[in-house]
Amino acid sequence: MITKKQFNKEIDLIIANAIREDVGGGDHSSLACIPEDAVGTAKLLVKDKGIIAGVEFARQVFEYVDPGLELDIKIEDGNPVKYGDVCFYVSGLSQSILKSERLVLNAMQRMSAIATKTNQYVKLLEGTKTKILDTRKTTPGIRAIEKWAVKIGGGENHRFALYDMIMLKDNHIDFCGGVVQAIEKTQRYLEQNHLDLKIIVEARNFAEIEEILKTEGVYRILIDNFNFEDTRKAVEMIGDKCLTESSGGITLETVRSYAECGVDFISSGALTHSVSNMDLSLKAV
């Protein structure tokens, strides 16, 4: 999996690129009418309900834009919020606050939506052994903050990208000529390149599960687009030979039933690709 150092680098890149994109040669709206030495305070106001996420990210944005900005945090990441709550106050140069505003809001609104949706899945899985996973179905360029939000909401991260885990899916298998061939070639590749990466293999039917089980070294079998009855049967077939994961259109309405089939993980792209932003505002005090 991705290291903390790699993750922190991704966050730094997101902030730098976002400020470059939004500010460019200067925030001329603020430069035109706000004195450069003017100071003020703004509050992060919640106008919705759910799980707040992105407070720590906001701190890093303010630090990047102006280390002199001071943050007074009232509600930390991962806590429930409701209409009228104030998550933090930020004080310092008014131009710096305004320069940071849009990135902070854009990120926190999306991160909070993801954390809220993830938390809904987590609550539905209480009492089972199953954990909810995100996917790579993220917004290009901001994957790190979206996966961060999943963790804040109580979920778990799947692989971060193509480089930190092997995942042999239907197209890999078909292009390679079969499940066993794909696994064996992958294992030779890892050995030749001195790579220590876990291998997940997608199974579309029972025959592919049987083929996967004939091999050694598979970390997890992805039971893809199976119904409840077939998922239970697949879990029984696999037993303790490796971990199991269900995926494929699993919703809030069906996630509990899939968990009760005995799978170790459920992955859902909807955690990141199908959310409505939480309504937040940054208002001058």
Secondary structure, 3 states (H helix, E strand, C coil): CCCHHHHHHHHHHHHHHHHHHHHCCCCHHHHHHCCCCCEEEEEEEECCCEECCCHHHHHHHHHHHCCCCEEEECCCCCCEECCCCEEEEEEEEHHHHHHHHHHHHHHHHHHHHHHHHHHHHHHHCCCCCCEEECCCCCCCCCHHHHHHHHHHCCCECCCCCCCCCEEECHHHHHHHCCHHHHHHHHHHHHHHCCCCCCEEEEECCHHHHHHHHCCCCCCEEEEECCCHHHHHHHHHHHCCCCEEEEECCCCCCCHHHHHCCCCCEEECCHHHHCCCCCCEEEEEC
